[in-house]
Amino acid sequence: MDILIHNANDLKVEIARLKNLEVEQSVALKARFASPTAILSTAMSLFPKSPTVDGVKNESFFSQDFLGLISRIALPLTLNKTIFKKSNFLVKTLVGILSQKASHYISEDSVSSVWDKAKGLFGKFMKKKDEPKPATVPAYVSKP
C-alpha cells in the first residue's frame, strides 16, 4: 500500500490515519486478552485443527477410539523400551513424535481388519493341513 505524500497536508492526513489505526488495533488487542477464556481461545487459535486425512477427521486427542488412545501411549513407550533402548534423547524424542503421528492410523477398524486377514491366512493354512488325503488303492490288491 504505497501512499504518495506530496506536501505537508498529505503528511498530516497520513499521520492521523495511522494514529486511528493504532487506536483501533489496541482496542482489538485489549478485547482479545480481556478475560482468561479470551486468552485461552487466542492461544488455541494458534494451533489449527488438523485437516481431514482420507476422509477421517481427527479433531482432538479424544476424538479417537479406545484402541487409538491406548496406542498413543503404548506405542512410543514400547518402542523406546525395546528397539531404541540404548538410543540417545533425540532419537527417543523423534520416535515418540513419529509414533504419536502413526497412532492416528491405528483404530479398532484397522486392527480388526488386520486380525481378520490373519485369521483368514491361518484358516487356509490349517485347512490344508487338516484335509484328509484321498484314499489310494494298494497295487497288490486285485479288483474283482
Secondary structure, DSSP 8 states (H G I E B T S, - for coil): ------SHHHHHHHHHHHHHHHHHHHHHHHHHTSSHHHHHHHHHHTS-----BTTB---SGGGS-HHHHHHHHHHHHHHHHTTTTT--HHHHHHHHHHHHHHGGG--HHHHHHHHHHHHHHHHHHHHHHHS-------TTS---
